[in-house]
Amino acid sequence: MQETAIQELNISETAIAENIFTANQSSSRNWREVIQDYTELTKPRIIVLLLITTAGAMWIASEGQVDAFLMFVTVLGGAIAAASANAINCLYDRDIDAKMERTSWRPIPSGRIQPLNALIFAIVLAIISFTLLTVYANLLAACLAMSGIATYVGVYTIWLKRSSTQNIVIGGAAGAIPPLVGWAAVTGELSWAAWVLFAIIFVWTPPHFWALALMIRDEYAKVGVPMLPVIKGAEVTADQILLYTLLLVPVSLLLVYPCNVMGLVYAVSAVGLGGAFIYKATQLLKEPSDRNVARSVFKYSILYLALLCVAMGVDSLPLAHISSQQVIALLQIPSSI
């Protein structure tokens, strides 16, 4: 009988240990889920592309000699600012997100994060970003990052998204601010080259986003968001995409002339990448209602911007940089020599 009692005691202890282990495992999983939910609130996939443009601007501004710590802090501060803006966007758009299949899983409409908690989270992120950039970069970079939040939230999310077909054109300026942040962090000012970088992202944004809007235009129509494909149709949207891609090539070449901060390597890359973008847009113009073609344009637009920034970085290297003046000088060498 004593042995039976001991066995029962051992079984009981084992069960208690298993319950504790299970509880700890569940608690750990819950914390992971909370962290994942708040991460999703910041739309991390969008942030990555913005950080590439920030780093590219810093690399150009420093002529390939950027301080590693400054780049880390600036990119981190920019990421936190973008995360804050995205969180507020999710908070404000929670009503339409709940109705769209693509966004109904997001943390706020699904009930995994409460609106007040999301707002507090966004405010804290903005404060951290401003402090980080002010202390380790400069006040101009910090203020530009805050203006990015204000533009994305105030101009795009609250004012234009639900009221104008030009929402992404004007509101897209928010996505063009990260290069300004990067440039200001390095130089403490904004030169013409910095504004050209701004213009490149500004002109790139409509074809990028409208291609996505063509893919999910039915969902936008369902919730009453006046995206261009919903109001004007697929053909007009395809026309506009082609127009902006045609404009993008000469705008991107302004870094070569008259700004003279990029050289031959970048110029060839910009023309080649832009030409491929134009080809994609012409294919879409032939089949504006084909979602697969729109998806191809959307995916290429991301690749285009990433590779353009890579070309900027390579061209900034002393060994690779051949300026426009050097090219002209080479062409003017007498053929007899």
C-alpha positions as CSV (number, residue, x, y, z in Angstrom):
1,M,0.0,0.0,0.0
2,Q,2.9,2.3,0.8
3,E,4.4,1.5,-2.7
4,T,1.0,2.4,-4.3
5,A,1.0,5.7,-2.4
6,I,4.5,6.5,-3.5
7,Q,3.6,5.6,-7.1
8,E,0.6,7.9,-7.0
9,L,2.7,10.7,-5.5
10,N,5.3,10.3,-8.3
11,I,2.5,10.3,-10.9
12,S,1.1,13.4,-9.3
13,E,4.5,15.2,-9.3
14,T,5.0,14.2,-12.9
15,A,1.6,15.6,-13.8
16,I,2.4,18.9,-11.9
17,A,5.7,19.2,-13.7
18,E,4.1,18.6,-17.1
19,N,1.4,21.2,-16.3
20,I,4.1,23.7,-15.3
21,F,6.1,23.0,-18.5
22,T,3.0,23.3,-20.6
23,A,2.0,26.6,-18.9
24,N,5.5,28.0,-19.4
25,Q,5.4,26.9,-23.0
26,S,2.0,28.5,-23.6
27,S,3.2,31.7,-21.9
28,S,6.2,31.8,-24.1
29,R,4.1,31.2,-27.2
30,N,1.7,34.0,-26.2
31,W,4.6,36.5,-25.8
32,R,5.9,35.5,-29.2
33,E,2.5,36.0,-30.7
34,V,2.2,39.5,-29.0
35,I,5.6,40.5,-30.4
36,Q,4.6,39.2,-33.8
37,D,1.3,41.1,-33.8
38,Y,3.0,44.4,-33.0
39,T,5.6,43.7,-35.7
40,E,2.8,43.1,-38.2
41,L,1.3,46.4,-37.2
42,T,4.3,48.2,-38.5
43,K,4.2,46.6,-42.0
44,P,7.9,45.5,-42.0
45,R,8.0,44.5,-45.7
46,I,7.2,48.1,-46.7
47,I,9.8,49.5,-44.3
48,V,12.6,47.5,-45.9
49,L,12.3,49.2,-49.2
50,L,12.3,52.6,-47.5
51,L,15.5,51.8,-45.7
52,I,17.2,50.9,-48.9
53,T,16.6,54.4,-50.2
54,T,17.8,55.9,-47.0
55,A,21.0,54.0,-47.1
56,G,21.5,54.8,-50.8
57,A,21.1,58.5,-50.1
58,M,23.6,58.3,-47.2
59,W,26.1,56.5,-49.4
60,I,25.9,59.1,-52.2
61,A,26.0,62.1,-49.8
62,S,29.2,60.7,-48.2
63,E,30.8,59.7,-51.6
64,G,31.0,56.1,-50.4
65,Q,32.7,57.0,-47.1
66,V,29.7,56.9,-44.8
67,D,30.3,56.3,-41.1
68,A,29.0,52.9,-40.2
69,F,27.5,53.9,-36.8
70,L,25.8,56.9,-38.3
71,M,24.2,54.8,-41.0
72,F,23.1,52.2,-38.5
73,V,21.5,54.9,-36.3
74,T,19.9,56.7,-39.2
75,V,18.5,53.6,-40.7
76,L,17.2,52.4,-37.4
77,G,15.6,55.8,-36.6
78,G,14.0,55.9,-40.0
79,A,12.7,52.3,-39.6
80,I,11.1,53.2,-36.3
81,A,9.5,56.4,-37.7
82,A,8.1,54.4,-40.6
83,A,6.8,51.8,-38.2
84,S,5.0,54.5,-36.2
85,A,3.4,55.9,-39.4
86,N,2.3,52.4,-40.5
87,A,0.8,51.6,-37.1
88,I,-1.3,54.8,-37.1
89,N,-2.4,53.9,-40.7
90,C,-3.5,50.5,-39.5
91,L,-5.3,52.1,-36.6
92,Y,-7.2,54.6,-38.8
93,D,-8.0,52.1,-41.5
94,R,-9.2,49.4,-39.2
95,D,-12.8,49.7,-40.5
96,I,-11.9,49.1,-44.1
97,D,-9.2,46.6,-43.2
98,A,-11.8,44.4,-41.6
99,K,-13.8,44.2,-44.8
100,M,-10.9,43.5,-47.2
101,E,-9.8,39.9,-47.5
102,R,-6.2,40.9,-47.9
103,T,-6.1,42.9,-44.6
104,S,-8.8,41.3,-42.4
105,W,-6.0,39.3,-40.6
106,R,-4.2,42.4,-39.4
107,P,-3.9,42.7,-35.6
108,I,-6.4,45.5,-35.0
109,P,-9.4,44.4,-37.1
110,S,-8.9,40.8,-35.9
111,G,-9.0,42.0,-32.3
112,R,-5.5,40.9,-31.4
113,I,-4.4,44.5,-30.6
114,Q,-6.7,47.1,-29.1
115,P,-6.9,50.5,-30.8
116,L,-5.7,52.4,-27.7
117,N,-2.7,50.1,-27.3
118,A,-1.8,50.6,-31.0
119,L,-2.0,54.4,-30.6
120,I,0.3,54.3,-27.6
121,F,2.7,52.0,-29.4
122,A,2.8,54.4,-32.4
123,I,3.4,57.5,-30.2
124,V,6.2,55.8,-28.3
125,L,7.9,54.7,-31.6
126,A,7.7,58.3,-32.9
127,I,9.3,59.6,-29.7
128,I,12.1,57.1,-29.8
129,S,12.8,57.8,-33.5
130,F,12.9,61.6,-33.0
131,T,15.2,61.2,-29.9
132,L,17.5,58.8,-31.7
133,L,17.9,60.9,-34.8
134,T,18.3,64.1,-32.9
135,V,21.0,62.8,-30.5
136,Y,23.1,60.7,-33.0
137,A,22.4,62.4,-36.3
138,N,21.0,65.9,-36.3
139,L,17.8,67.9,-35.7
140,L,17.1,68.3,-39.5
141,A,17.1,64.5,-40.0
142,A,14.8,64.0,-37.0
143,C,12.3,66.7,-38.2
144,L,12.2,65.2,-41.7
145,A,11.4,61.8,-40.2
146,M,8.6,63.3,-38.3
147,S,7.3,65.1,-41.4
148,G,7.2,61.7,-43.1
149,I,4.9,60.5,-40.4
150,A,2.7,63.6,-40.6
151,T,2.5,63.3,-44.4
152,Y,1.7,59.6,-44.5
153,V,-0.9,59.9,-41.7
154,G,-2.4,63.4,-42.3
155,V,-2.2,63.8,-46.1
156,Y,-2.5,60.3,-47.4
157,T,-4.3,58.2,-44.8
158,I,-6.8,60.8,-43.3
159,W,-7.2,63.3,-46.2
160,L,-6.7,61.7,-49.6
161,K,-7.0,57.9,-49.4
162,R,-10.8,57.9,-49.1
163,S,-11.5,61.1,-51.1
164,S,-9.3,61.3,-54.3
165,T,-8.0,59.1,-57.1
166,Q,-4.8,61.1,-56.8
167,N,-4.3,59.8,-53.2
168,I,-1.2,57.9,-53.9
169,V,0.3,60.6,-56.1
170,I,0.2,63.4,-53.5
171,G,0.3,61.1,-50.5
172,G,3.2,59.2,-52.0
173,A,5.5,62.1,-51.0
174,A,5.7,60.4,-47.6
175,G,7.5,57.5,-49.1
176,A,10.0,59.9,-50.8
177,I,11.1,61.5,-47.5
178,P,13.5,58.7,-46.3
179,P,16.2,59.7,-48.8
180,L,16.0,63.2,-47.5
181,V,16.5,61.9,-43.9
182,G,19.6,60.0,-45.0
183,W,21.1,62.9,-46.9
184,A,20.5,65.3,-44.0
185,A,22.0,62.9,-41.5
186,V,25.3,62.9,-43.4
187,T,25.5,66.6,-44.5
188,G,23.2,68.5,-42.2
189,E,21.5,70.1,-45.2
190,L,19.5,69.3,-48.3
191,S,21.2,69.8,-51.7
192,W,19.6,69.6,-55.2
193,A,20.8,66.0,-55.4
194,A,18.8,65.1,-52.3
195,W,15.7,66.6,-53.9
196,V,16.3,64.6,-57.0
197,L,16.3,61.5,-54.9
198,F,13.0,62.6,-53.5
199,A,11.7,63.1,-57.0
200,I,12.8,59.7,-58.1
201,I,10.8,58.0,-55.3
202,F,7.9,60.4,-55.8
203,V,7.6,59.5,-59.5
204,W,8.2,55.8,-58.9
205,T,5.4,55.5,-56.3
206,P,2.3,55.8,-58.6
207,P,3.2,53.0,-61.1
208,H,4.3,50.8,-58.2
209,F,1.1,51.3,-56.2
210,W,-1.3,51.5,-59.1
211,A,0.0,48.1,-60.3
212,L,-1.0,46.7,-56.9
213,A,-4.3,48.5,-57.0
214,L,-5.1,46.8,-60.4
215,M,-4.4,43.5,-58.7
216,I,-6.9,44.1,-55.8
217,R,-9.2,46.7,-57.4
218,D,-12.3,44.6,-56.4
219,E,-11.4,44.8,-52.8
220,Y,-10.9,48.6,-53.0
221,A,-14.3,48.9,-54.7
222,K,-15.9,46.8,-52.0
223,V,-14.9,49.2,-49.2
224,G,-15.3,52.4,-51.2
225,V,-11.7,53.5,-51.5
226,P,-11.5,55.6,-54.7
227,M,-8.3,54.1,-56.1
228,L,-7.7,55.1,-59.8
229,P,-8.6,51.6,-61.2
230,V,-11.9,51.6,-59.3
231,I,-13.0,55.1,-60.5
232,K,-11.3,55.5,-63.9
233,G,-10.9,51.8,-64.9
234,A,-7.9,49.6,-65.8
235,E,-7.1,51.2,-69.2
236,V,-6.7,54.7,-67.7
237,T,-4.6,53.3,-64.9
238,A,-2.4,51.5,-67.3
239,D,-2.0,54.8,-69.3
240,Q,-0.9,56.6,-66.2
241,I,1.5,53.9,-65.2
242,L,3.2,54.1,-68.6
243,L,3.3,57.9,-68.3
244,Y,5.0,57.9,-64.9
245,T,7.5,55.2,-66.0
246,L,8.4,57.3,-69.1
247,L,9.0,60.3,-66.7
248,L,11.0,58.2,-64.3
249,V,14.0,57.7,-66.6
250,P,14.9,61.3,-67.2
251,V,14.2,62.1,-63.6
252,S,16.6,59.4,-62.5
253,L,19.3,60.8,-64.9
254,L,19.2,64.2,-63.2
255,L,21.7,62.7,-60.7
256,V,24.2,62.4,-63.6
257,Y,23.4,65.8,-65.1
258,P,23.1,68.5,-63.9
259,C,23.7,67.3,-60.3
260,N,26.9,65.4,-61.3
261,V,26.8,63.2,-58.2
262,M,26.5,60.0,-60.3
263,G,28.5,58.8,-63.2
264,L,28.6,56.4,-66.1
265,V,27.9,53.1,-64.2
266,Y,24.7,54.6,-62.6
267,A,23.7,56.2,-65.9
268,V,23.8,52.9,-67.8
269,S,22.0,51.1,-65.0
270,A,19.3,53.8,-64.8
271,V,18.6,53.6,-68.5
272,G,18.6,49.8,-68.6
273,L,16.4,49.4,-65.5
274,G,14.1,52.2,-66.7
275,G,13.9,50.7,-70.2
276,A,12.8,47.4,-68.7
277,F,10.2,49.2,-66.5
278,I,8.8,50.9,-69.6
279,Y,8.6,47.6,-71.4
280,K,6.6,46.1,-68.5
281,A,4.3,49.1,-68.6
282,T,3.7,48.8,-72.3
283,Q,2.8,45.1,-71.8
284,L,0.3,46.2,-69.2
285,L,-1.2,48.7,-71.5
286,K,-1.9,45.9,-74.0
287,E,-3.7,43.9,-71.3
288,P,-4.8,46.3,-68.6
289,S,-7.3,44.0,-67.0
290,D,-4.8,41.1,-66.7
291,R,-4.0,40.8,-63.0
292,N,-0.9,38.6,-63.7
293,V,0.6,41.3,-65.9
294,A,-0.2,43.9,-63.2
295,R,1.5,41.6,-60.7
296,S,4.6,41.4,-62.9
297,V,4.8,45.2,-63.1
298,F,4.3,45.5,-59.3
299,K,7.1,43.0,-58.6
300,Y,9.5,44.6,-61.1
301,S,8.9,48.0,-59.6
302,I,10.3,46.8,-56.3
303,L,13.3,45.2,-58.1
304,Y,13.8,48.4,-60.1
305,L,14.2,50.6,-57.0
306,A,16.4,48.1,-55.2
307,L,18.8,47.7,-58.1
308,L,18.8,51.4,-58.8
309,C,20.0,52.0,-55.2
310,V,22.6,49.3,-55.7
311,A,23.8,51.1,-58.8
312,M,24.1,54.3,-56.8
313,G,26.3,52.5,-54.3
314,V,28.5,50.9,-56.8
315,D,28.9,54.2,-58.8
316,S,29.9,56.0,-55.6
317,L,33.0,53.8,-55.2
318,P,36.1,55.7,-56.3
319,L,37.2,52.9,-58.6
320,A,33.9,52.7,-60.4
321,H,32.9,56.4,-60.6
322,I,33.3,58.0,-64.0
323,S,31.7,61.4,-64.0
324,S,29.9,63.1,-66.9
325,Q,32.7,65.5,-67.3
326,Q,35.2,62.7,-67.6
327,V,33.0,61.0,-70.3
328,I,32.8,64.3,-72.2
329,A,36.6,64.8,-71.9
330,L,37.2,61.3,-73.3
331,L,34.9,61.9,-76.2
332,Q,36.8,65.1,-77.0
333,I,40.2,63.5,-77.2
334,P,41.5,63.8,-80.8
335,S,41.2,60.6,-82.8
336,S,44.9,60.9,-83.8
337,I,46.1,60.3,-80.3
